[in-house]
């Protein structure tokens, strides 16, 4: 995600989308904390420029079409719910999405997922995150903590990974989009 016009990665703007199955958390549960944890696996940035990027999580506000593209899904987001500054250290980052997950679990809005957005112009700064169709240890995950209803004073911690969709097209749940200059969007899977 981010922005690149570099020869080896001429993608323009790239964003990421993902969904998490929260059915293991009882509806109406008080969410103590929730952290989105994408896994950085690669990056490109302009020499002489900062390699840091603010990555922000936005609530997706509509059902996913069969095949999300820039043209049919790039603007399918509402308010932001947390951000983190990502550098060049490979591994997991933490983006606090507690309020977003509380809204999903309490039925304030439907769980259509999260869109991550980073730098979308200026100089080259592109971050590559693990996807649900890559190494399982690099899958994005959501770590949710809530009070244990069976043991007063205890907390339940649930780690929810994204997983590939088990349907006919087996599309990934974590995608990068690339808007083409004046053309239909290229739809590229981050692997």
C-alpha positions as CSV (number, residue, x, y, z in Angstrom):
1,X,0.0,0.0,0.0
2,X,1.1,3.5,-0.6
3,X,2.4,5.1,-3.8
4,X,5.0,4.2,-6.3
5,X,5.9,5.1,-9.9
6,X,9.3,3.3,-9.7
7,X,10.1,1.1,-12.7
8,X,10.2,-2.1,-10.6
9,X,6.8,-1.3,-9.0
10,X,4.9,1.3,-11.1
11,X,1.6,0.9,-9.3
12,X,0.5,4.4,-8.6
13,X,-1.8,4.3,-5.5
14,X,-2.2,1.0,-3.7
15,X,-4.6,0.2,-0.9
16,X,-5.4,-2.9,1.1
17,X,-8.8,-4.4,2.1
18,X,-9.5,-7.2,4.5
19,X,-12.3,-8.9,6.5
20,X,-12.3,-10.8,9.8
21,X,-14.8,-13.3,11.0
22,X,-15.9,-12.1,14.5
23,X,-18.6,-14.8,15.1
24,X,-16.5,-16.3,17.9
25,X,-17.2,-13.1,19.9
26,X,-20.7,-13.0,21.5
27,X,-22.8,-10.1,20.2
28,X,-23.0,-7.3,22.6
29,X,-19.7,-8.2,24.4
30,X,-17.7,-5.3,25.8
31,X,-14.5,-5.0,23.8
32,X,-11.6,-4.1,26.0
33,X,-9.1,-3.7,23.1
34,X,-8.7,-4.6,19.5
35,X,-5.5,-4.4,17.5
36,X,-5.1,-4.8,13.7
37,X,-1.7,-6.4,13.0
38,X,-0.6,-6.4,9.4
39,X,2.8,-7.9,8.7
40,X,5.3,-5.9,6.7
41,X,7.2,-8.0,4.1
42,X,8.7,-5.4,1.7
43,X,9.0,-1.8,0.9
44,X,10.3,0.7,-1.7
45,X,10.9,4.4,-1.1
46,X,12.6,7.3,-2.8
47,X,16.3,7.9,-2.0
48,X,16.6,11.0,0.2
49,X,13.0,10.8,1.4
50,X,11.5,9.4,4.5
51,X,10.7,5.7,4.6
52,X,8.1,6.2,7.3
53,X,4.4,6.0,6.3
54,X,1.3,6.7,8.3
55,X,-1.1,3.8,7.6
56,X,-4.7,4.4,8.6
57,X,-7.5,1.9,9.0
58,X,-10.9,2.9,7.6
59,X,-14.3,1.1,8.1
60,X,-15.6,-0.4,4.8
61,X,-19.2,0.8,4.5
62,X,-20.6,-1.6,1.8
63,X,-20.8,-5.2,0.8
64,X,-17.9,-6.5,-1.2
65,X,-18.6,-6.9,-4.9
66,X,-17.7,-10.3,-6.4
67,X,-14.3,-8.9,-7.5
68,X,-13.4,-5.6,-5.8
69,X,-11.7,-3.2,-8.2
70,X,-10.6,0.4,-8.0
71,X,-13.7,1.5,-10.0
72,X,-16.2,-0.4,-7.9
73,X,-14.7,-0.3,-4.4
74,X,-12.0,2.4,-4.0
75,X,-14.4,4.8,-2.3
76,X,-16.2,2.1,-0.1
77,X,-14.9,3.5,3.1
78,X,-16.2,5.7,5.9
79,X,-14.5,7.1,9.0
80,X,-11.0,6.2,10.1
81,X,-10.4,4.2,13.3
82,X,-6.7,4.2,14.0
83,X,-3.3,4.5,12.4
84,X,0.3,3.6,12.9
85,X,3.6,4.8,11.5
86,X,5.3,2.1,9.5
87,X,9.0,2.1,8.8
88,X,11.2,-0.5,7.2
89,X,11.4,-3.1,10.0
90,X,9.7,-6.3,8.7
91,X,7.2,-7.8,11.0
92,X,3.9,-6.9,12.7
93,X,2.6,-3.4,13.3
94,X,-0.2,-2.5,15.7
95,X,-3.2,-0.3,14.7
96,X,-5.7,0.3,17.5
97,X,-9.2,-0.5,16.0
98,X,-10.9,-0.9,19.4
99,X,-13.8,1.5,18.6
100,X,-14.4,-0.1,15.2
101,X,-14.6,-3.6,16.6
102,X,-16.9,-2.4,19.4
103,X,-19.2,-1.1,16.7
104,X,-19.2,-4.4,14.8
105,X,-19.8,-6.5,17.9
106,X,-22.5,-4.3,19.2
107,X,-24.3,-4.0,15.9
108,X,-23.8,-0.3,15.3
109,X,-22.8,-1.1,11.7
110,X,-22.2,-4.3,9.7
111,X,-18.8,-5.9,9.6
112,X,-17.8,-5.3,6.0
113,X,-14.1,-5.1,6.9
114,X,-11.2,-2.7,6.9
115,X,-9.5,-0.6,4.2
116,X,-5.9,0.4,4.9
117,X,-4.7,3.6,3.2
118,X,-1.2,5.1,3.3
119,X,0.6,7.8,1.4
120,X,-1.1,8.4,-1.9
121,X,1.1,10.8,-3.8
122,X,4.2,12.9,-3.6
123,X,7.3,10.7,-3.6
124,X,7.7,6.9,-3.8
125,X,6.8,5.1,-0.6
126,X,5.3,1.7,-1.0
127,X,4.7,-0.9,1.8
128,X,4.0,-4.6,1.0
129,X,2.1,-6.5,3.7
130,X,1.6,-10.3,3.9
131,X,-1.7,-11.5,2.6
132,X,-4.2,-14.3,3.5
133,X,-3.0,-16.2,0.4
134,X,0.7,-16.1,1.5
135,X,2.6,-17.5,4.4
136,X,0.2,-18.1,7.4
137,X,2.7,-16.5,9.8
138,X,2.4,-13.3,7.7
139,X,-1.4,-13.1,7.5
140,X,-3.0,-10.0,8.8
141,X,-4.6,-10.6,12.1
142,X,-7.0,-9.0,14.6
143,X,-6.2,-9.4,18.3
144,X,-9.3,-8.8,20.4
145,X,-9.5,-8.7,24.2
146,X,-12.7,-8.8,26.2
147,X,-13.8,-9.7,29.8
148,X,-14.2,-13.5,30.3
149,X,-17.9,-14.0,31.1
150,X,-17.0,-17.3,32.9
151,X,-14.3,-15.9,35.2
152,X,-14.7,-12.5,36.9
153,X,-11.6,-10.4,36.5
154,X,-10.1,-12.5,33.7
155,X,-9.7,-11.5,30.1
156,X,-10.2,-13.5,26.9
157,X,-7.8,-12.8,24.1
158,X,-8.8,-14.0,20.6
159,X,-6.4,-13.8,17.6
160,X,-8.4,-13.8,14.4
161,X,-6.4,-14.2,11.2
162,X,-7.8,-13.3,7.7
163,X,-8.1,-16.4,5.7
164,X,-8.6,-17.1,2.0
165,X,-12.2,-17.3,0.9
166,X,-13.3,-20.9,0.3
167,X,-15.4,-20.2,-2.8
168,X,-15.2,-20.7,-6.5
169,X,-12.7,-17.9,-7.2
170,X,-10.7,-18.3,-4.0
171,X,-9.9,-14.6,-3.9
172,X,-7.7,-13.3,-1.2
173,X,-9.2,-11.3,1.7
174,X,-6.2,-8.9,1.6
175,X,-5.8,-7.1,-1.7
176,X,-3.9,-4.3,-3.3
177,X,-5.6,-2.1,-5.9
178,X,-3.8,-0.2,-8.6
179,X,-5.6,2.6,-10.4
180,X,-4.4,2.8,-14.0
181,X,-4.0,6.2,-15.6
182,X,-7.2,6.8,-17.5
183,X,-8.0,3.1,-17.8
184,X,-10.0,0.5,-15.9
185,X,-8.2,-0.6,-12.8
186,X,-5.7,-3.3,-12.6
187,X,-6.6,-5.7,-9.8
188,X,-3.5,-7.2,-8.2
189,X,-3.3,-9.7,-5.5
190,X,-0.6,-9.1,-2.8
191,X,1.0,-12.5,-2.3
